[in-house]
C-alpha cells in the first residue's frame, strides 16, 4: 500500500518541503507554549502552520482573520523570537489566513514511518468539537511521580464514582505541571468507558467567560444554561481567571449549584487553593472547600527524567541517558519547559543530522535558557521571600536567630546574589547591616542544599515566580 504525507504548495514559490516546515514549526510551538498561557496557546495557535520559509523570512498561516489579527498584535514578537532561535536567517515573520490559494496536496512517502510522523505532528490540536477534549491527554500518557501521585489517585477515583466521591475535585498547582493533562485524562477516560451515557465538557475559563459575554450581548442566556447545565461532567481549567468578573462568576455559581444538586461531577483547576484567592466570593469558596482540594507540586528529578523518556518514546527518537539527565537537572520548573527544550534538541537532531552529545545539548540549552535581563529591585526579592515564608520583611532583615527566620534570610541572600548579582558587601548591608562573610556563607549553603533538597528547590522556584510577576 502506498503511504501518503502532506506537503504544502505556496502560491509564491511552489512546492515546499512539508517535513522541514512541520518540524521547524513544531519546535517553534514548543518554545511559544512556554511563553504564553495554555488557554491562549490552544485558542490562538490551534490549526496554525508554517507554510513558507525563504531568504526574506517566514509565513505562518492561521485559520481565520480574527486569529491573524490577534497574533499579529499580541504575539508576533514571540513567534519571530521562537523561529529565529531555531533559524537565525529568519529576520521577519508574516501572517496569512488559510484560503483556497494555500493548497494541501499529497505525495508518496519514502517510508511508512514518515507518513505516521506527519499525521502525528500536531497531536495537541486534534480536539473533539463536542467535548473540547484532546485525545492526546490520557491516564496512560500521564507520568506519575511523588509530586502528582495523590492528584492522580483522586482523578482515577472520580472515574469510578462520578459525581459522588470527590465532588468538586479542585486541582491546583503552578504553570505547566500537568493539571490540564490530568483533568482532560479524566474526561477522556469517562468518555471511553461510558460512551454516550455520560456527557462530558471541558472548557477553559477564557472560553466560559466569552460564552457568558456572548449570551448577555445576544440576549440568549438560555442557550448558555443548556450548554453547561445539561452535562454530566463539567471540567473548567484555570478558574482563577473567572474570579473578579462579576457576571461570569455569577453564572458559574449558578451553573455549579445546578450541577452539584443533581450529583453531576465538577472538576476545577487553579494556580492556587481557594483560601489564597482574596477576591473569591465566600459562597464559592465554601463550595470549593466542600470537595476534594489537592495540589500538584513541582516535579523531582526522577519524574522529570521519566517525562523526557516518555516524550521521546512518543516521538520515536533516542538520546543518551547523560543528555536526558542533563536536561532534567537544568529544567526544574515545569513540563512545558522540558518539552520545549526537548523539541528543540530533536529538531537539531533531525534537520541537521547531528549526534546530540552532552556538549551539543549544553550549547543548545544555553541559548534557550538565556533569560532577558530584568531590572529587579532588591526590595522585591526580600518581600517575595517574606511572603512565601509568612513573615514580614522587617523580621527577615532583623537580627533574630529563630530558625523560622534564619532559613528565609539565607534564601534571600542567595537570591540577591543569583538573580541580581549583587556584591556580598551590598547583600550584607541590605540584609540588616551584616558582614559580607555572612552573605558568602548563606549563598554557598543554599547553593549546596538546593540540588539535594526538593522542598527547598520548590520554595525557591515559587519565590522566583513571585518576583518575576512584579
N, C-alpha and C positions, 0 to 999 in steps of 0.2 A: 504494500500500500504506500502511495506517495504521501509524504507528510507535508503540511503547509505551514508557512510562517508569514507574518505580516511585514510588509515594507511600506514606507510612506513615499508617495510621489509629491514633490513640491511643485507648485505652478511656476516657480522661478528657475529651479535648477534640475528638474527631472528626478531620476531615481536616487534615493538616499539610502545609505546603509542602515537599515532599520535596527539591526542588533546593536550597532555602535551608539546610535542615538538613544535607544532604550536603556542601555547600560549606563550611559552618561546621565540621563535624566533620573534614573532610579537612584544613582549615587547622590545626585544633587538634592533629590527629595529627602534623602536621609539626613542631610545637613539642614535643609529648610525646616524639617519637622522638629529639630532641636530648638529652633529659634522662635517658633510660633506655637500657640496653644493647640492642643489636639483637636478641639471642635473647629477652630478656624482652619487648621490644616486640612481636615476632612472636607469641610464646607467649600473652601475656595480652590483647593488643588485637586479635587476629585475630577477624574477624566481629563486631566491636563496631559500634554505630550510635548516633547521636544521634537519639532518636525524638520528643523533645518539648522545646520551649523556651517558657516563659511568664514572667509577671511574678514568679513565685516562684523560678525557677531553671531547671535543665535536667535531663533524664532521659536517661541512657545505658543502652542495652540490651546485655547480654552473653550469650554462648551457653549458659552453664551456671552453676550456683550456686557452683562452685569458683572460676571466674574472677571472679564478682561479689565473693565474699568476699575474694579475694586483692587485687583492685584497690581495694576499699574500705579495706583495712588498709594497703596499701603505697603506692598511687599516687593516692589521692583528692585530695590537695593539689595534685599535679602536674596532674591533669585539670582541677580547678577553676581553677588558675592559667592554664592554656592557654586555657580558654574565656573567662575574664574579660579576658585580654589582647586578645581579639577582640571581646567584647561586655561592656562594663562593667556592664550591668544584671544580669548573671548573678551572683547572690550565693551560690548553693549548687548542688551537683550531687548527684543521687540515682542509684543504680544498680538496674537490674532485670534479670531473666532473660527472654530471648526465650520467649514462650509463645503459646498459641492466642489470647490476648487482644490480642496485638500483631499485627495483620493486615496482610499485604502485598497491595496490590491494584495494578491497572494502570489508567492513564488515557492518553488520547491526548496525544502530544507536539505542541507547536506547530510544531517544526521537526525534521527528521531528525537534525540535529547535536545537539539536546538529548537524543535517545534514546541516541546514541553516548556523549555525555558522561556520562550517568547510568550506563550499563553499564560505563564505564571508571573510575568514581570511585575504586574501591579495588583497583587492579591489584596492589598489594602482597600481597593476600591470596588471589589465585587460585592456590593451591598444589596441585600434583599429590599426591594422598594416598599414592601408591605410592613416589614418589621423594623427596617433600618439596621438589621444585624449583618455583620460581616462574617461570613463562614470561616474566615481565617482564624477567628478567635474561638478556640475550643479548650476544654479541660485537658485534652491530650497534648496541646501545644503550650500549655501553661506550666512553666518550670517552677516547682515548689521548693522553697528553702525555709530557713528559720524565720526570715522576716515576713513571710506571707502564708505560712502553713495554717495559722488559725483562720485567716480570711478565706483561704481555700476550703477548709473544713466546713465553715459556716455556709459558704456558697453551695457546696455539694449537698449540705443538709436541706437547703431551700428547695432543691430539685426534687428531693424525696418527699417533701411535705409542703407543697406550695400554699402560701398564704397563712400558714398556721404556726410553724415552728419559730422562725425568726422573721417577724414582720413588724415594722420595716427592717430590712437589712441595710445598715448605714456603714459604708466603707470609706475610710479617709486615709490620706497619705499625700506625700509630695508629688511633684510633677514627674511623669514617666516611670512610675513604679509598678504599673500593671493593673491599675484599678479598672480601666476601660476593658482591658483584655478579660479580666475575671468576670465582670458584670455581663459582658456580651457572651462569655462562655456559658453562663447560667441560662441566658436566653436561648442560645443555640441548642444546648442540651435539652431544655424543656421542649423546644420546637421539634427536635428529632425524636424525642422519646414519646411525646403525647400527640404529635402530629397536629391536626387541626382542632383537636379537642380543647386545647389551651391557646388562647390568643395572647401573643407577646408583642410588646412595642418598646423599642429602645429609642431614646431621644436625648440630644444634648440640651443643656439649659438654654443655649442660644436659640435653638430651633423652637423650644417650648415658648420662649419669650416672643419670638417672631410670630408664632401662631396666635398667641393672645392678642398681640397688637393688630394683626390682620383681622381677627374676628371682631374686635372692637371697631376698627375702621370700617369694615364692611357690614357691620350690624348683623353678624352671623354667629353669635356666641353658641347657639345650639349645636352647630356642626362641630365646634371646638369641644363641647361636652361629650358628644358622641364619639369623637375620635379618641379621647383619653379616658373616658369613664366606662367604656364598654369592653375594655381589655381585661384579661385575667392576670397579666404580669406587666407592670409598668416599670421601666428602668430609666432613670434620669441621671445623666452624667454632669458633674460639676455644679451641684445645686447652689454653691456659694454665689454664682453669678445671677441667681434669681433673687437672692436676699437684697432687700432695699428697693426693689422695683415694685411699687405698691400694687398695681393692677395684676402683675404676673404672680406675685406672692399670694394675693387673694385667690386667684384662680387655682393656683397649686394647692392651697389649703383646702378648698372645696373638693378638688379632684382627689386629694389624699383621703379625705373623710369618706367620700363616696366609695372609693375602692376598699378602704380598710373595713368599713362597716359590712361589706359583702365578702370579707375574707379573701380579697384579691391581694396578690403579692406586690409589694413595693420595694424596689432596690434603688438606693441613692448613693452617689459618691460625692466627696468634697475634699478640699485640701486640708481641712481641719475639722475636729469634732464639734458638735453643736455648742458645747459650753464655751468655746473660743470664738463664737460668731456674735459679736456685740450687737449687730443690727438685726439679728434673727428674732422674729416675734415670739413671745413666750409660748403662745398656743402651738406653734410649730415645733419649738424646742422640746416641749413636753411630749409631743407625738414621736419625734425622732428618738428621744431618750427612752421611750417605752418599748423600743425594739432592741435589736442587737447592734451595738456600735463596736466596730472592730477596725484596727489600723493595719496598714501595710507599711512596714519600715523600710529603711534603706538596705539594699542587698549587701550581704557579706561577700567576701572574695569567692567562696565556693559557689555561691549562687550566680555571681557574675560570670564565672568560668563556665558553669553549666549552661547559662543562657547563650553564651557565644557558641558553644558546641552545638546547641540545638539550632541556632540560626544558620550555622554553616551546613548542618545536615539538610535543612530546608532548601538551601541554595545549591546543594551537591558540590561544595568546594571543600578544600582542606588547607589548614595552616598548621605549622609546627606548634606543639604544646607550649614552647617557650614564648612564641609570639602571642598566643592566646592568653597566656599568663601575664604577659606584659600589658596587654590591653586591659585585662581585668584588674590589674594593680593600679593603673593610671586613671581609668574611668570609674569613678566611685559613686557618682551622683544618681544616675538613673539608667533604665534600659534603653531609652531612646538615644541617649548619647552613645551607649555601647553599640547599638545597631547602626547609628550614623557613621561611627568610626569604622566598623566592620564593612559597611557598604563601600566606603571609600577605598579601603585596602583591597577588597575584592575587585573593585573597578580597576585599580592599578594592576592587579594580578592578571586580569582577563585582557584588558586593552593594550597593555604594554608588554605582556608576555614575560614578566619578570618574576623571579623567585622572591617571595616575601621572607627575607631573613629578619632577624631581630633588629639589625641596624636599619634596614629599609623601613620596617614598621615604626621605629622610633622617629625617623625623618618625616614620615607621613603624618604621624600623630603630633609632632612638634609644630607643624603648620596649622593643624586643626585646633590645637589647644592654646594657641596664642590668643589670650583674652584681650579685648580692647582696653586700653588704659583708661581708667575711670578715676576722676578726682574725688576721692572719698575723704570726708572729714574724720579725723581720729575719734571725735566725739560720737560719731555714728556707730563706730565699732564698739566703743565702750557701752553705748546704750543698747545695742543688739545683744551683746553678751549678758548684760544685766537682765534684759527682758527674758531671755531663754532660761536663765537660772533663777528667775523670780526674786531678784534682789534689786536694790536701787543703784544707779551709777555712783552715788556718794559712798555707799558701802563698798563698792568694787575698788575704789581708789583709796579707801581708808586703810588704816594700819591694823585692822582686825586680823587675827591669826586663826579665826574659826575655819574649819575645813570647808564649810559651805561657801566661804568667801575666797579662800586661798586658791582653790581649783579654778573657778571662773576668772580670777585675776591673772593667773598664769596663762590661761587660754587667750585672754585679751592681749597680753603682751606678745604671745605667739602670733596672733592675727595682725597686730600692728606692724610686726616685723615682716610677716609673709605677704600680706596684701598691700601694705603701704610702703614697705621698705624703709621704715624709719630707722634712724641710728639707735643703738642701745641706750646712749645717754638721753636721747629725746624720749624714748619709751619710758625709761625710768622716771624722768621728770613729769611726764603726763600721768603716770600711774602712782601719784602720791609722793613725788619728790624722792624716789628711791634711787639707790646706786645703780649704775649701769650693769654691774655684775649680777644683780638680781634679775634684770631683764634677760641677760645671756642665759642664766640658769633656767629661767622659765621657758624660754624659746626652745632650748635644747631638750628639756624634759618632755615638753609636749610633742616635739618633733619625733622623739623616740617612741613615745606611747601611742601616737595616732595610728601608726602602722600595725599595732598589735591589739589595740582596744577598740572593738567595733562600736561600742556605745559612745565612746569619746569621738570617734570618727563621725558618727551620725550627728552628734551635737554640733560639731564644727561645721558640717555641711549645712545644717539648719541655720546656724548663725550667719554663714556666708550668704544664704538666700535672703535673709532679712536685710543684710547690709546692701545687697545688690538691688533690692526693691526701693531703697531710699532715693 
